[in-house]
Amino acid sequence: MQRYIALQKIVESGSFSRAAEILGYTQSGISQMISSLEDEMSLRLLNRSRSGVKLTPEGEALYPFIERSIFQYQAMQEKAKEIRGLEAGLIRIGTISSITCHWMPQLIRKFQLRYPNVQFLFHQGDYSSIPEWIRSGAVDFGFIAPEAVRDLQTITVKEGEMLAVLPEGHRLAGEEKIRLEELTAEPFILLEEGHFSEPLNAFHSAGLEPDVKYRIHDDYAIMTMVEAGLGVSILAELVLRRTCYRIVILPLEPKVMRTLAVGYKDRDSLPIASRYFIDFIMENLDELP
């Protein structure tokens, strides 16, 4: 199996030396593994050139089988850990920036008081990429908009309000509430979240079309651009709880809500550490902002 993993790391990094560094082997040790694998298969799997290392056509044909073998091996290892109990494990989560910043630190801190050897791996994404990662097995579970998926199991976690974000001194900054139609006359900065967007849905449900000038994946970059007077936006109240930006935050009329859920393919096939952590999240909902 180590030969397969060595090949995978070479392909991912494009370098024998980088793969050796990642795996903790010498470069000659990695070269010997690949030579042994090529001898066993009687095929040349890799081509070296000045531009890096690439799979040969034969290597490309075999590589999906090698990846599946690695995945199955890792799944077997995880199952062995499960059999031994929750002594250790890796929880792979697809998440968005507001949850990573405002929920995860306190949840992880409390969870690791019970299970100190569990590790976490976050994949930061959006409403399109996270469901795809769940389907492909790149993450165990993820935070998603339940309205945006039909083929995953979901548990609703929280519903939160979304708020208008304006630069200081804006003509609407003195209002108590902002009507959606008032924002259509402004350059709009859209949080790019894949094929699903709560603000766009709210505009379209009201028969309105915002003047989207910018699409950005990062909430904090949007706040910086609003602060600079480049436009207005609508962001989740959760991400606006702690901000040092010179911006004005106001409620919308009608309200725009965001529903967040935990999504996964099948609970029974989840690693035990991930199942425990999902249950832990649900137990601690009242403590989440």
Secondary structure, DSSP 8 states (H G I E B T S, - for coil): -HHHHHHHHHHHHT-HHHHHHHHT--HHHHHHHHHHHHHHHTS--EEEETTEEEE-HHHHHHHHHHHHHHHHHHHHHHHHHHHH-TT-EEEEEEE-HHHHHHTHHHHHHHHHHH-TTEEEEEEE--TTHHHHHHHHTSSSEEEE-GGG-SSSEEEEEEEEEEEEEEETT-TTTT-SSEEHHHHTTSEEEEE--TT--HHHHHHHHTT---EEEEEES-HHHHHHHHHTTS-BEEEETTTTSS--SSEEEE-EES-EEEEEEEEES-GGGS-HHHHHHHHHHHHTGGG--
